Amino acid sequence: MSDVGPFSLYGRWKQRLLPSLSRVLALIGLVIVIGLLPWLAGHDPALALLRARSGEQEATPEVLASIRAALNLADGPWAALWRWLVGLAHGDAGRSWVSGHAILPSMLRALGVSLTLMGASLLVAVGVAAAVCQFALRKGLRGQLTQTTSSVAIALTALPEYLLATALLLIFAVWWPLLPPFGWKGPLYLVLPALAMGIPAGGLLGRLALDRIATVFNERWVTTWQIAGISRVRVAGAVLRRVLPSLLPQVALVITGLTGGAIAVEKIMAIPGIGRATLGAVMAQDMPVVQLGMLMLLAVAVIARLLAEAIGRWWQGAAMHQHSMPVATAIPRARSARVWVIVSIALLAVLMIAGIGRDPWALSHARLAAPSWSLPLGADALGRDLLARLAHGALQTGGGALLVVSGCLLIGGMVSLWPRAMAGIIDVANAVPPTVAGIVLAALYGPSPRGAIVAVMLVSWAPLAAHAITLRQELQAQPHMAMLPVLGVGACRRFTHHVLPAMTLPLLRHAMLRLPGAALALAGLGFLGLGAQPPSPEWGALLASAVPYMERAPWGVAAPALALVVLAILAVSLTLLKPRRSQA
């Protein structure tokens, strides 16, 4: 009776159907938002189209009326949305506002270029991760079970794609002209962008695999196999088969990161991919191209995530359904992450102390002046002190990052109150890179520091929400919580006096760990021209303004690049500072 009763049906609805329905509704809502992009900015789409085609033609009522009639805009946003969806279903994504040509063929070609680049980058990432993991694998086979935080993996993860792409261009296309720097004309043109995107992704996968490999080696079955005399090759193969399923969801996140990284790399290296096409359409206010580019970028991320989850469930097989997965005991962690944190903080502190008292705006030096005693980091293309601009830019980037994590903490805490109903929104936020969110807001309201902060905040709250949901579930499962209703403590008082105080400190620590990462995301949007604009000393904008002069004045690129590397190393190292657990 209980299996078919109303309470059982409601329980199944909450556990299974509600999260699935939430995901479907979230995706539908996202598609609707993309379809309504021309109207969401609050401006007349006909006027935006006129400005996209010609900035000098007068916007008379007759001209605007003719544009509305030609593109069927007079019926309003919902009728236009319906026509757009019907057109997509029939293979017609509309025409460019700038050129007037059908956009689907060219965007499909661009998508093919981006998928090729992402596939090559993923191969590089797997190769880098395999190389990083060899150390942990050999150590585990020797019976040394200390969990490691590889400095190599940290350093590789700490390289943003746009920064690595700039460095590779400088080394292999300018100083040593071994590879072509720009374009897309043959296999050689794939090497530098694939390395720029694949090396940081491989560092991330390698770092995640290192922790997982050390954990699996501490499971009891490995010790049993080793005592039984089973060869190291078979043990290593079994450990890898055990590790891979848990890494597959992370592969989906890596592909999501590649989606965002491809936009920057395609811009730097003039690759005709979907990211560069969408970014160019934002700058030109060509909304039909922006809409289709957004759909394609999001489809790649969502499909990758679904495939990774399906393959992971299939790989784990019956062990997951029978609750027979092996259990590992806790193992000690290495201390190398603390060293990286201390060194990174010390370097950033030196930068701030040395440069904060200097003038970042004065044009008092020679253009592109080389570093000297009076000018430790040289001057930029306008003759401004780079040390001063880096120090003041750190305040701007850090202040924006603080606003981001504060907003993410608030949003994540609110979303965690409805975990199943918000499951779809959490998944969508996880699937959208900050760069893509920045493209949307720049298309609507133009590039600005405020838009960059909102863009990063809109997609960065999901990990905090997932953490808050897990904390709340663990707290509610504790024995003393079950006794509170018996003592007459209501649900509201239980949450405000028992659950919320216990959740606050862990969530605050988590949010602070994400502070450097938020700063890097803001710098990435600034580099793409979607955030802070010149003459702002924001770090991404500094790097973007220095790239055209990297051959004549490499110090202009090196100074903000090294600052970003230090900040990225700090971000990665902070995430590895977890409290030790006692061994079981």
N, C-alpha and C positions, 0 to 999 in steps of 0.2 A: 504493500500500500504506500509505503513511504517513497518508493521509487517513482510513483506516478502522481503523488500528491502535489498540491499547488506550491507548497514551500520548496519541495525538491525541484520543481520546474523553475521557480524563481531563482534558486541557487544556481542551477545550470545556466540560466540566462545571464546572471551576473558574472559567472566564471568564464563562460565560453562565448556566448553570443554577443554580449555587450562589448567586450574588447574588439571583436571582429567588426561589429557594426560601427564602432568608433573609428576604426581604421578606414573603412569604406567611406564614411562621411567626411573624414578629414581629407582624404584624397579628392573627393568630389568638391569639397570646399576650396581646396587649393587650385583645382582646375578652373573653378568659377572665378577666383581672384585673378588668375592669369588672364582669363578671357575678358575681365572688366578693367584691365590695366589702363587702357586709354582714358577711362572716365574717373579712375580712383584719385587722380591728382587734383581733381576739382576744376580742371581747365577744359575748355572746349576742344574736343579731339580735332575738329576741322582746323582750328587755329594752330594746334600742334603740328598737324600735317603740312599746313602752309609754311610754317617756320622750318620744317624739315626739308622742304623742297626749295624754298627761297626765303632768305632772311630779309630781303629788301622789298618784296612785293607788299603793297598796302593791304591790310586785312579789312576790306570793305564788306558790308553785309552781303552784297551780291556775290563776291568771290567765295565767302564762307558758305553761302547757300548752295552754290554750284558744287563745292567740295562735298557737302553733306549729301546732295542728291547723287553724285557720282559714286560714292562709297556706301550709300544706304545708311547714313548716320543719323538721318532725321528722325528715325523711329525710336531713338533712345537706346540706352545701354543694354537692356534685357533682350530686345529684338536683335540687336547686333551680336550679343553673346550667343543667342540661338543659331543665328546664321553662321557664326564662326565654328560652333560645335558641329553643325551639319556639314559645313565645308570640310572640316577635318575628317569626318567620317567618310567623305567621298574623295579624300586625297587632295583637297584644295585648302591650303593654309592662308590664302589671301595674297595680296601684292604689296611690295615694298612701297612705303610712303615716299621714299627718296627717288628710287629708280623707276617705279611703276611696273617692275617685272614680277612674275610669280616667284615666290620665295622658297617653295618647297624643294625644287630640284637642287638649288645651290646649297640650301641648308642640309639636305641629305648628303651631299658631297662633303660638306664641312663636318658632319657627324661621322662619316667614314674616316676622315683624317684624324679626328679626335679619338675615335675608338681604336684606330691603329696605334696612335701614340700612347694611349692608356694601356693597351695590351702589351706593348713593348716595355712600358714603365713597370707594369706588374711583373713581367719576367725579370727585370732588373731587381725589383724589390724582393722577389723570392730568392734570387741568387745572393743578394746581400744578407737577407735573413738567414739563409743556410750557412753562409760563411761565419756570421756572428755566433750561431748556435753550436758550431763545432766544438768550441771550448767547453760549454756547459755539458754537452753530450759526453765528451771524453772524461770530464771530471766526474760525472755521474757513474760512468762505467767503472771508474776506479774506487767508487764508494764514498766520495767526498760530497756530502749532501748540502753544503752551505749554499743558500740561495744567493745568486750573484747579481750585481747591477753593473753590467759591463760598461766601462767608460767609452769603449768604441761605439756601442749601441746608443749611448746617451749623446755622444758627439754627432752621430749621423742623424738622429732624430731631431737634433737641435738646429738643423739647417733648413730654413724655409725655402720652398721651391724657387721663388723669385730671386732670392739671394744666391742660391747655388747656380741658377741659370746664368746670372750675371758673372759669377766667378768663373764658370766654365767657358763662357764666351771670352772673357779677358785672357784666360790661360791658353786655351786651345784654338782660338780663332784670331787673337790679336798678337799675343807674345810669340806663340808657336803656332803658325797657321797650318794646322794639321787637318782640321775639320771645317766644313762650311758653317758660317754663323747664322744665316737667315734663310728662310724659304722652305720649300717642300718639293724637291725635284728628284729625289732618289734615296736609296737606303742610307747613305752617309748623312743625309739631313735629319735622320731619325736619332742619331747617336747622342748628341748633346742634350736635346730635350728629354729623351728617355732617361738619361742619367740624372738630369736635374730633378725629375719627378720621382724616379724610382729609388734613388739613394735615401732620401728622408723616409719614404714609405717602408723601405727595407729595414732601416734602423728601428722604426716603430714595431714592425712585425717581429724583428729579432729580439727586441727588448721584452715584448710580451711572451714570446716563445721561451726565452731564458727562464722567466719565472715559472712557466708552466712545466718545462722540462725538469727543473729542480723539484717541483712538487710531485710529479709523477714518479721520479726516481725514489721518492720517500714513501711510496705506497708499498704495502707488504708483499704484494705479488712479485715485485721486482727483486726483493731480497730472497724470496723463495726460489725464483728462477736462478739467481746467481749461486745460491747454496747448492742447487741441484746440478750445477755444472753446465747449464745451457750457455752456448757460445755468446760472446759479446755482440756479434753481428745480429743474432736473433733478438737479443734483449733490446739492442738499439732500435731495431725495426718495430718491435712491439711498443716501445716507449713513444716513437714517432706516431704510430697509428693511434695511440691513446691521446697524444697531444693535439693532433690536427683538428678533430671535431670542435674542440673548444676555441681554436683559432679562427675557424671559418667565419663566425660573426664579426671578428675583428678585420678579416679580409674585406667584408662588405664596408666597414667603416673606412678602411684604407682606400677602397675604390671611391667612396664618397669624397675623401680628401683629395684623391687624384682628379676628381671632377673640378674641384675648386682650384687646385694647383695648375691644371691645364690652362685655365683662363690667363693666369699670369705668365706662364711659360710661352703660350702661343702669342701673347702680346709682345714679349721681349724678343722672341726669335722669328716674328713675322710668319707664323705658321697658320695657314688658312683653315683653322678648325672652328668648331662650334662655339668655343669660349671666346675667341677673338672676334668672331662675327657678332656674337651677342653683345660684347662689350662695345664694339664700334657702333652698333645700332643704338645703344643707350646714349652714347655721346651725340649721335645724330638725331635722337628722338624718333627713330624709325620703329614705332610700336609693334607693327605686325611681326617684324623680325625678332624683336625682344620677346614677344609672346611665344613664338615657336621655339626659339632658343631656350627659353626657360623650361618649356615642356620637355624638350629633349634632354637637357641636363638633369632634370629631376627624374625622368624616366630611367636614365642610366643608373642613378643612385638607388632608386626604389627596386628596380629589377635585380640589381646586384645583391641587395640586402635580402630579398626574398629567396633568391637562388642559394645564397650562402646558408640561410637558416634551413632550407629544405635539405640541402646536402648534409648539413650537420646532423639533423634528426635521422636521416637515413644511415649515416655512418655509425652513429652510436647504437642504432638498432634496438634489440630487445632489452639491453641492459638498462636503458633509460626508462622503459615502460615497466620493467619488473623491479625498479628501485634497487638494482644490484650494482651500481657504479662503485668502483673502488674508492675508499676513503683514505686520504693522506693525512699524516700528522703534521703539525706546524713545524717549520724549520727556521733556523736563524737567518737573518738577512745580513748582507754585507754592509760595510759602513762607507763605501766609496761615494754614495750619493751625498752624504753630509759634507764631504770634502768639496765636491762640485758646488754645493750650495754656498759654502763659506767663501770659496774663491770667487764665485760669480757676484755675490753681494759686495765683496771687497772691491772688485773692479768697478762695479757700478757706483759705489760710494766715492771712489777716487775720481771718476768722471764727473760726478756732481760737484764735489768739493772744488775741483780744478776749474770748472767751467761756469758755475752758476753766477759768479760775480763778473763775468765778462759780457760785453754787449753783443747780442746775437743779430742786431739789425744794421749796425754801422757798416757802411761801404768804405772802409778805411784801409783796405789792403789791395794788393794787386790781384787781378782776376786769376784764379787757379794757382795761387801762390803755393809753393812747396812748403812742407813742414819745416819749422825752424824753432829756435829757442823761444822766440817771442810769439810764434804761431805753431803750437805743438802738433796740431792736426792739419795744418794748411788752411787754405781759403777755398770757398766755393766759386762758381762761375761769375758771381757778382762781386767778389772780393770780401765776403763776410766770413767771420771767424767760425770755422767748423766746430771747434771745441765748445764755444759758447752756444752754438745752435744745437749741438747734441745734448748738452746739459739742460737747456731750456725745453728742448723737445721731449726729454725724458719726463719732465713735469707734465707736459700736455698729454703725452701718450699714457703715462701712469694714472693721471686723473681721469681720463676717459675709461681706462680699464677698471678703475675703482667704481665708476658709475655702472659699468656693464655688470660686474659681479654682484653689486648691490641689487640691481634690477633682477638679475638671474636668481638670486637667493629668494627674493620676494615672490617671483613668478613660480619658481620650483616648489616653494612651500605651499602656495595656494593650489597648484595643480595636484600635489600629492594627496589632497583631501578627497579627490575623486579618481582613484588610480585606474579603475577599469573604464570609466566613461572617457577619460583623457588619454587612453592608451594610443589611440590613433594620432592625436596631436603630438604626443611625445615621439612616436615613430617618425612622423613627418619632419619634426624639428631636427631629429638625429640625421635625417637623410638630406638636409639642406646645408651645404657649406656656407660659411659667412660671406664668401665672395658672391654667391648667387643671391643671397638676401640683400647684399649691398647693391647688386645690379638692379634689383627690383626697386629699391628705394631711390636710387639715383635716377632711374627712368621716370619715377613719379615726381620727385621733388628736386632733382638735381643733386650733384655731388656736394657734400658738406660734412664737417666733423660730427654734427649732431646726427645726420643720417647714418654715418658709419657706426656710431655708438648704438643706435637703435637696431641696425641690421645685425650686429654681433649679438646683441642682447636677445633678439627674436629667436635665434637658433641655438644659443649657448646655455639656456636654462634646463634643457632636457636631462643632462647628467645629474644635475642637482635634484631635479624632480624624482628621477629614478632612485637616487640615494635616499631622499626623504621617504619615499614609499617603502623601501626596504627597512629603514630604521623604524618606521611606524609599525610595520608588520611584526618585526622582532620584538618591539616593546609590548605590543598588545598580546603577544604569545607568552609573555613572562607570567609565572604563577601568581604573583601579587596582583596583577591586573585583573585576573579572573575573580579575585576576592572583593574587588572594589564595588561591583554592583550589589553584592550581598550586604555590604556595609552601608548601602544607600547612596553611594556616590554616582551621580548622573553622568551621562555620556559627555556633556559639555565640560563639566568639572574634571572628568578623567583626562580629557584632552588638554585643557589649559593648565592643569596643576601637576600632571604626571607625564603625559606624552611629550608635550611641547618643550618643557624645560630640558628633558633628556635628549631631545633631537637638536636643540639649538647649537650647542657647542660643536658636535661633529659636523653639522652643516656649515657653520662658520669656518671651520678649518678647511673643509672641502672648497668653499668659495674662495678663500685666500690662496689655496693651491692653484686655482684657475686664474688668478690675477695676472701673472706674466703671460699666460696663453692668450688672454683677452687683449693684452697690449700688443702681442704679435699679430693677432687678427686685425686689429685696428691699423697697425703698420702696413699689413698686406693691402688693405683697402686704400690706404694713402698712396702706396706705390702704384696702384692701378688707376689712380686719379678719381676714386670713388669716395674718398674721405676728405681729409684736410687738404686745402689748396694752397699754392704758393701765395705769399712768402712764409707760410707756416713752417716752423722748425720741427714738425712732427717727423719721426724717423723714417717712415715709409715714403713720405714726400721728399725728404732729403735724398734718399737713395734714388728715387725716380728722377730727380733733377740732376743727379751726378752721373747717371748711366751714359748719356750722350757724350760725356767728356772722359770716359774711363781710359781711353788710350793715351790722351795727353796728360791727364791728372788722375792716376789710379788711386791716389790717397783720398780723393773725394768719394769714391765708392767704398774704399777699404774702411774708412772711419765709421760710417753708419752701419756697414755690413758687420764689422766686428762687434759693435754695440748690440746689434740684433742677435748675433750668435751667442753672446754672453747672456742676453735676456732669455733666449730660447733654451740654453743649457740650464738656466735657473728654473724655468718652467718645467722642464722634463725632470730635473733632479728633485724638485719639491714633490712631484707626484709619487716619487719612490720612497719618501720618508713616511713609512707606516710604522705604527707601534709594533713592537715585538710581541709575539705570543709565546706562551710557555709550551714546551713540548708535551704532547700527550703521552 
